[in-house]
Amino acid sequence: MAEMNVLKEKIRAVLPEIVELRHQLHQIPEIAFKEYKTSAKIRTYLENLGLDLEPSTLGTDVTAILKGDKPGPVVLLRAEMDGLAIEEASGVPYASVHPGFAHACGHDGHMAVVLGAATVLSQMRESVAGTVKFLFQPAEESDAGAKALVEAGYLEQLPKPDVAYALHGWPGVRTAHIQWCNGSTMAATEDFLITLTGHGGHGAMPESACDLLYAASQFVTELKKFSAQISSPGKPAVVSVCSVSGGNAYNVFPEKLMLRGTARFLDKKLGSAISEKISQLLDKYVLNCGGKYIIEHPKPDYVSTDNNIALLGRIKENAEHIIGAGGWSDDGVCSMCGDDFGFILQKVPGIYFRLGIGEDHPSLHNAGFDFPDSALEAGIRLLCGLVIS
């Protein structure tokens, strides 16, 4: 208990510095594999802590090593670095200075939490049993940076991690509350781009043209019905067409139409069923009107993010010691969002936690989103507590 009291004091002592650091990171959002300013700032900060930095694997990833004074496992703490191509509308004084880009998913907060943990743990080496790898990962949002790291052999590099932890700020959960799911916490994802082509014509003479818009509307409607039919509480699934583009005239049927969408699921069989249904519906509505279609997957598919049940059991036994009484719950429901941390959890046992950022907080990927400073302390305490305990 005394050790945890010391931990709490040290966290509160460094918190003003970490808050300012988050604000600085918030101002410089960068997208996948272009996190140059972000990674440079993180490297400088970690070097000033006296930690050993590993060579980059993908170009912008940053890894620092902290060796404790006692023997123990190798613990990987991961934070994502990339922002989103969204124009920020938060109104905060430290808003993005990169027009058209924002940290609207809270990755600035995640980085700040892990940097805070690195700061505090570097001051408590005598309490650290084992080694900590602090990973700042690029390209989580859409380009599966974690998958690229795994495929490049990152997890085989010494010291090899024995366990991996990550967290995500979560709207809808009270601020500074820690929540996790007993099993899958994020869905597998498959984004798709469908290109429809067909002979155009005058809007007044639909009989002489291939009406791609009508075919697309029928396709979207039937696909939505299908996803609702196959989804269940135990095996949720969702398919959403989120973008339709094509045509530029009031009275001309377009010769090309592009649909962009995403499928989310936990059961691989449902994923296969969705893919099969997409083809069936396109055959029915596009081919039958004389059109053609091409289905592409321009972005990497994501696997589900599955928490290790055995590890969860051990954490639950010590949760009050690590987090504090009443500061956690294990009743989280799997989200249909995706996260590439799942690729790491396929290789290393670990847990993906949710860090509450407010029950009424703006949603993730919202232009008005800003990670609350009031949640940082709880996140740092969680990660430090997991390492020390």
C-alpha positions in Angstrom: 0.0 0.0 0.0 2.9 2.4 0.8 4.3 1.8 -2.6 1.0 2.8 -4.2 0.9 5.9 -2.1 4.3 6.9 -3.4 3.1 6.1 -6.9 0.2 8.4 -6.5 2.4 11.2 -5.2 4.8 10.9 -8.0 2.0 10.9 -10.6 0.5 14.1 -9.2 3.9 15.7 -9.2 4.5 15.2 -12.9 0.9 15.7 -14.0 1.2 19.4 -14.9 4.2 18.6 -17.2 2.2 15.7 -18.8 -0.9 18.0 -19.3 1.3 20.5 -21.1 2.9 17.8 -23.2 -0.6 16.5 -24.2 -1.5 20.0 -25.3 1.6 20.2 -27.4 0.9 16.8 -29.0 -2.7 17.8 -29.6 -1.5 20.7 -31.7 0.5 18.7 -34.2 -1.8 15.8 -35.4 -0.3 13.8 -38.3 -1.8 10.9 -40.3 -0.6 7.4 -40.8 3.2 6.9 -41.2 3.7 10.6 -41.4 4.0 11.2 -37.6 7.3 13.0 -38.0 6.9 15.9 -35.6 5.1 13.7 -33.1 7.7 11.0 -33.1 10.5 13.6 -32.8 8.9 15.2 -29.8 8.4 11.8 -28.1 12.0 10.8 -28.8 13.4 13.9 -27.3 11.2 13.5 -24.2 12.2 9.9 -23.7 15.9 10.7 -24.2 15.6 13.3 -21.5 14.3 10.7 -19.1 17.5 8.7 -19.7 15.7 5.7 -21.3 17.3 3.6 -24.0 15.7 4.1 -27.4 15.4 1.3 -29.9 15.9 1.7 -33.7 12.7 2.5 -35.5 11.1 -0.4 -37.4 8.6 1.4 -39.7 10.1 4.9 -39.8 8.0 6.8 -37.3 7.5 4.3 -34.5 9.3 5.0 -31.2 10.3 2.4 -28.6 12.0 3.1 -25.3 13.3 0.5 -22.8 13.2 0.7 -19.0 15.0 -2.0 -17.0 13.8 -2.4 -13.5 16.0 -3.2 -10.5 14.3 -6.6 -9.9 13.8 -9.6 -12.3 10.5 -10.0 -13.9 8.6 -10.1 -17.2 8.8 -7.8 -20.2 5.7 -5.6 -20.3 4.7 -3.7 -23.5 2.8 -0.5 -23.0 1.4 0.8 -26.3 0.1 4.2 -27.4 -1.0 5.2 -30.9 0.4 8.4 -32.5 -1.7 9.2 -35.6 -4.4 11.7 -35.9 -7.4 12.0 -38.3 -8.1 14.0 -41.5 -10.7 16.1 -39.8 -10.9 19.9 -39.4 -10.9 20.5 -35.6 -13.8 22.4 -34.1 -13.1 22.0 -30.4 -12.4 25.6 -29.7 -9.6 24.8 -27.2 -6.6 27.2 -27.1 -4.2 24.4 -28.0 -6.2 23.3 -31.1 -4.5 21.8 -34.1 -2.2 24.0 -36.0 -2.3 21.6 -38.9 -5.3 22.6 -41.1 -7.5 19.7 -41.9 -6.1 17.4 -39.3 -7.1 16.7 -35.6 -6.5 14.4 -32.7 -10.2 13.6 -32.8 -9.7 10.0 -31.4 -7.7 11.0 -28.4 -4.4 9.6 -29.4 -2.7 12.6 -27.9 -4.2 11.5 -24.5 -3.0 8.0 -25.0 0.5 9.2 -25.8 0.5 11.5 -22.7 -0.6 8.6 -20.5 2.2 6.3 -21.6 4.7 9.2 -21.5 3.5 9.9 -18.0 3.9 6.2 -17.0 7.5 6.3 -18.5 8.3 9.4 -16.4 7.0 8.0 -13.1 8.4 4.4 -13.6 11.8 5.9 -14.5 11.8 7.4 -11.0 10.8 4.1 -9.4 13.1 1.6 -11.0 13.6 0.0 -7.6 9.9 -1.0 -7.6 9.9 -2.3 -11.2 10.3 -6.1 -11.5 11.3 -6.8 -15.1 11.5 -4.6 -18.2 9.1 -2.1 -19.7 8.9 -1.4 -23.5 7.1 1.8 -24.2 5.8 1.6 -27.8 4.5 4.6 -29.7 2.9 3.2 -32.7 2.0 4.8 -36.0 -1.0 4.3 -38.3 -3.6 2.8 -36.0 -6.5 4.6 -37.6 -6.7 3.0 -41.0 -3.4 1.5 -42.1 -2.9 -1.1 -39.4 0.5 0.0 -38.1 0.5 -2.8 -35.5 0.0 -5.4 -38.2 3.0 -3.9 -40.1 5.1 -4.0 -36.9 4.2 -7.6 -36.2 4.9 -8.7 -39.8 8.3 -6.9 -39.6 9.2 -9.0 -36.6 8.9 -6.3 -34.0 7.6 -8.7 -31.3 10.6 -10.9 -31.9 13.1 -8.2 -31.1 14.8 -8.5 -27.7 13.6 -8.0 -25.1 10.5 -9.9 -26.3 7.3 -8.8 -24.5 5.6 -11.3 -22.3 2.5 -9.2 -21.8 1.0 -6.2 -23.6 -1.3 -3.4 -22.4 -3.1 -0.6 -24.2 -6.0 1.7 -23.3 -8.4 4.0 -25.2 -10.3 7.0 -23.9 -13.9 6.1 -24.0 -17.0 8.4 -24.1 -20.0 7.2 -22.3 -17.9 6.0 -19.3 -17.5 8.3 -16.3 -14.2 10.2 -16.3 -11.2 8.4 -14.9 -13.1 5.1 -14.5 -11.4 2.0 -15.9 -13.5 -0.5 -17.8 -12.8 -3.6 -19.7 -14.5 -6.5 -21.5 -14.3 -10.1 -20.6 -13.3 -11.3 -24.1 -13.5 -9.4 -27.3 -13.5 -5.7 -26.9 -13.3 -4.5 -30.5 -14.6 -6.0 -33.7 -12.8 -7.3 -36.8 -13.2 -4.8 -39.6 -13.3 -5.0 -43.4 -13.6 -1.8 -45.3 -14.7 -2.0 -49.0 -14.8 0.2 -52.1 -17.3 -0.8 -54.7 -17.1 0.7 -58.2 -20.3 0.5 -60.3 -20.2 1.2 -64.0 -22.9 1.2 -66.7 -24.2 3.0 -69.7 -25.6 6.5 -68.8 -28.5 8.3 -70.4 -31.0 11.1 -70.1 -32.9 11.3 -66.8 -36.1 11.6 -68.7 -35.5 8.2 -70.4 -34.6 5.7 -67.7 -35.6 2.8 -70.0 -32.5 3.5 -72.2 -29.9 3.8 -69.4 -28.5 1.7 -66.5 -29.8 3.4 -63.4 -26.8 2.8 -61.1 -28.3 5.0 -58.4 -31.4 3.0 -58.1 -29.3 -0.2 -58.2 -27.1 1.2 -55.4 -30.1 2.2 -53.3 -31.6 -1.3 -53.5 -28.2 -2.8 -52.7 -27.7 -0.6 -49.6 -31.3 -1.2 -48.3 -31.0 -5.0 -48.7 -27.5 -5.1 -47.2 -28.7 -3.1 -44.1 -31.6 -5.6 -43.7 -29.2 -8.5 -44.0 -26.8 -7.2 -41.3 -29.7 -6.7 -38.9 -30.8 -10.3 -39.5 -27.5 -12.0 -38.9 -26.5 -9.9 -35.9 -27.1 -11.2 -32.3 -26.0 -10.2 -28.8 -23.5 -13.0 -28.7 -22.3 -12.5 -32.3 -22.8 -8.9 -33.3 -22.3 -7.7 -36.8 -22.9 -4.5 -38.7 -22.5 -3.4 -42.3 -22.6 0.3 -43.2 -22.3 2.0 -46.6 -21.0 5.5 -45.6 -20.2 7.2 -48.9 -21.8 7.3 -52.3 -20.3 9.4 -55.0 -20.9 9.9 -58.7 -22.7 12.0 -61.3 -22.7 15.8 -61.5 -25.9 16.7 -63.5 -29.6 17.0 -62.6 -30.8 15.0 -65.6 -28.0 12.5 -66.5 -27.7 9.0 -65.2 -24.0 8.6 -64.2 -21.8 6.0 -65.9 -19.8 5.5 -62.7 -20.7 5.3 -59.0 -18.5 4.6 -56.1 -19.7 3.2 -52.7 -17.5 3.1 -49.6 -18.4 1.2 -46.5 -17.3 -1.0 -43.7 -18.2 -4.4 -42.2 -17.7 -5.2 -38.5 -18.1 -8.6 -36.9 -16.6 -11.0 -34.3 -17.4 -14.3 -35.9 -15.3 -15.0 -39.1 -18.2 -17.0 -40.5 -20.4 -13.8 -40.3 -17.6 -11.9 -42.1 -17.6 -14.5 -44.9 -21.4 -14.4 -45.1 -21.3 -10.6 -45.4 -18.8 -10.8 -48.2 -20.9 -13.4 -50.0 -24.1 -11.3 -49.6 -22.5 -8.2 -51.0 -21.6 -10.1 -54.2 -25.1 -11.7 -54.4 -26.8 -8.3 -54.1 -24.6 -6.6 -56.6 -25.3 -9.5 -59.0 -29.0 -9.0 -58.4 -29.2 -5.2 -58.8 -26.2 -4.1 -60.8 -25.7 -6.9 -63.3 -29.5 -7.2 -63.9 -29.6 -3.6 -65.1 -26.7 -4.1 -67.5 -24.0 -2.7 -65.2 -20.7 -4.1 -63.9 -19.0 -3.8 -60.5 -15.6 -4.2 -58.9 -15.1 -4.8 -55.2 -11.8 -3.6 -53.7 -10.3 -3.6 -50.2 -7.9 -0.6 -50.3 -7.2 -0.6 -46.5 -5.9 -3.5 -44.4 -8.6 -5.6 -42.6 -8.4 -5.6 -38.8 -8.7 -8.7 -36.6 -10.8 -8.5 -33.4 -9.2 -7.2 -30.3 -9.5 -10.1 -27.8 -8.6 -9.7 -24.1 -6.7 -12.6 -22.5 -9.1 -14.3 -20.1 -6.5 -15.8 -17.8 -4.7 -12.5 -17.5 -8.0 -10.7 -16.8 -8.6 -13.0 -13.9 -5.3 -12.1 -12.3 -5.9 -8.4 -12.8 -9.4 -8.6 -11.3 -7.9 -10.1 -8.2 -5.6 -7.1 -7.8 -7.8 -4.4 -9.4 -8.5 -2.5 -6.2 -4.8 -2.5 -5.3 -3.9 -1.3 -8.8 -6.8 1.1 -9.6 -8.6 1.7 -6.3 -11.9 0.7 -4.9 -14.8 1.6 -7.1 -12.5 2.8 -9.9 -13.1 -0.1 -12.3 -15.7 -2.4 -13.8 -15.6 -5.4 -16.1 -19.0 -5.0 -17.6 -17.9 -3.4 -20.9 -19.8 -4.4 -24.0 -17.8 -5.2 -27.2 -17.7 -2.3 -29.5 -18.1 -2.5 -33.3 -15.2 -0.1 -33.6 -11.8 -1.7 -34.6 -8.3 -1.3 -33.3 -5.1 -2.9 -34.7 -3.9 -3.7 -31.1 -5.7 -7.0 -31.9 -2.7 -8.0 -34.1 -0.4 -7.7 -31.1 -2.8 -9.6 -28.9 -2.7 -12.5 -31.4 1.0 -12.9 -30.5 1.2 -11.7 -26.9 -1.3 -12.1 -24.1 -2.7 -8.8 -23.0 -5.5 -6.5 -22.2 -7.1 -3.5 -23.9 -8.7 -1.2 -21.3 -11.2 1.6 -21.6 -10.4 4.9 -19.8 -13.6 6.8 -19.1 -13.5 10.4 -20.4 -17.1 11.4 -19.5 -20.6 10.1 -19.9 -21.6 13.1 -22.0 -18.3 13.6 -23.8 -18.3 14.2 -27.6 -18.0 11.0 -29.6 -14.7 9.7 -31.0 -13.9 11.0 -34.5 -16.1 14.1 -33.8 -14.6 17.5 -34.9 -15.3 18.8 -31.4 -13.5 16.0 -29.6 -10.7 16.8 -27.1 -9.2 14.3 -24.6 -9.9 15.6 -21.1 -6.9 16.3 -18.9 -8.9 15.1 -15.9 -8.6 11.5 -17.2 -4.8 11.4 -17.5 -4.0 10.7 -13.8 -6.2 7.5 -13.8 -4.6 6.2 -17.0 -1.1 6.8 -15.7 -1.9 5.1 -12.4 -3.4 2.1 -14.2 -0.3 1.5 -16.4 2.2 2.1 -13.6 0.2 -0.1 -11.2 0.1 -3.0 -13.7 3.9 -2.8 -14.0 4.6 -2.5 -10.3 2.1 -5.0 -9.1 
